[in-house]
Amino acid sequence: YEELEKELRKRIEEAATDDDKKKYFVPLINYWAVDWNYDGTVFKHDFVSFDKKPGEGNVKVRAKRKYERPGTYRVVVKVTDIFGGETSRELIVNVRG
């Protein structure tokens, strides 16, 4: 898998357009999930999208959330790739009333 991963990363880096990058990147996503109101301790996903046949790129790449109350929310997105690697990002979202 290491050689395949290197080749795919190289293609993504060299891609000229966002569509080209998406073409190479999306098939690498096996699973991703979003906790729209992360409490800082336990990740509780409210949205999940996974590729039923890993490597085909059939995973949804957009998620939406409508907050009922104004406030500041910690949103965490976790992504697992087809090689088993996992990464996450935390975002701060300010919702106005």
C-alpha positions in Angstrom: 0.0 0.0 0.0 2.9 2.4 0.6 3.8 2.7 -3.0 0.1 3.2 -4.0 -0.3 5.8 -1.3 2.8 7.7 -2.5 1.6 7.7 -6.1 -1.8 9.0 -5.2 -0.4 11.7 -2.9 1.8 12.8 -5.8 -1.1 13.0 -8.2 -3.2 15.0 -5.8 -0.3 17.5 -5.3 0.3 17.8 -9.0 -3.4 18.2 -9.9 -4.0 21.6 -11.6 -7.7 22.1 -10.7 -9.9 21.4 -7.8 -11.9 19.0 -9.9 -8.7 17.0 -10.6 -7.8 17.0 -6.9 -11.3 15.8 -6.0 -11.0 13.0 -8.6 -7.9 11.7 -6.9 -8.7 12.6 -3.3 -12.3 11.4 -2.9 -11.6 7.7 -3.7 -9.2 7.7 -0.8 -11.9 8.5 1.7 -13.3 5.4 3.3 -15.4 7.1 6.0 -15.9 10.5 7.5 -18.1 11.8 10.3 -19.0 15.1 11.9 -19.8 16.0 15.6 -21.6 19.3 15.2 -21.3 20.2 18.9 -18.2 18.6 20.2 -17.9 18.6 24.0 -14.1 18.3 24.1 -14.2 14.8 25.4 -16.4 12.3 23.5 -16.8 12.4 19.7 -20.5 11.9 19.0 -21.1 11.9 15.3 -24.4 13.3 14.0 -23.4 12.8 10.3 -21.6 9.9 8.8 -20.7 9.1 5.1 -18.8 6.1 4.0 -17.9 4.5 0.7 -19.7 1.1 0.5 -17.0 -0.1 -1.9 -13.7 1.6 -0.8 -11.8 3.3 -3.5 -14.7 4.0 -5.8 -15.3 7.6 -4.5 -19.0 7.2 -3.8 -18.7 9.0 -0.5 -20.7 12.3 0.1 -18.4 15.2 0.3 -20.8 17.8 1.8 -22.7 18.0 5.0 -25.0 20.7 6.4 -26.3 21.5 9.8 -28.9 24.1 10.9 -28.4 25.2 14.5 -31.6 26.1 16.4 -29.9 28.5 18.8 -27.2 31.2 18.4 -23.9 30.5 20.1 -20.4 29.2 19.6 -20.0 25.6 18.6 -17.0 23.3 18.4 -17.3 21.2 15.2 -15.0 18.2 14.7 -14.7 16.3 11.4 -13.0 12.9 11.4 -11.8 11.2 8.2 -10.5 7.7 7.8 -8.8 6.8 4.5 -8.7 3.5 2.7 -5.3 2.8 4.2 -6.7 3.0 7.8 -5.2 6.4 8.5 -7.4 8.7 10.6 -7.3 12.4 11.0 -9.5 15.0 12.5 -10.0 18.8 12.4 -11.8 21.1 14.9 -13.5 24.2 13.7 -15.2 26.9 15.7 -18.6 28.0 14.3 -20.3 31.2 15.5 -24.1 31.2 14.9 -25.8 34.6 15.1 -29.4 35.0 16.3 
